[in-house]
Amino acid sequence: MVGGAISAGAYGIVLWARLDGALAGIAALRETSIVSAALSGTLLFGERFGAVRIAASALAASALVVAGVVVAGVVLLTL
């Protein structure tokens, strides 16, 4: 129940951020939740951290890098 409420609240915050126009930063922040959920599942609950989770975490981390480069490029272009 608590996890569902937190998830609904997080979704509401993302929708609110879209109205503000800060979508790139919020999208990157949401991607970090994939990596942190996989790590906390392994460390706190003893779940397996197999090849699929490693691949998903690597993909999410690479998406963060790409998003950071794009955001930094946009910032430089506006200067």
NORDA-V906720 format. One record per pair of residues at least 12 apart in sequence whose C-alpha atoms are under 7 Angstrom apart, sorted by the first residue. I is the first residue (numbers start at 0). GAP is how many residues later the second one is. Records with the same first field share a line. If there is no record, write none. Layout:
# NORDA-V906720
I = GAP + GAP
This chain:
# NORDA-V906720
13 = 12
27 = 36 + 39
30 = 29 + 33
33 = 23
34 = 22 + 25
37 = 15
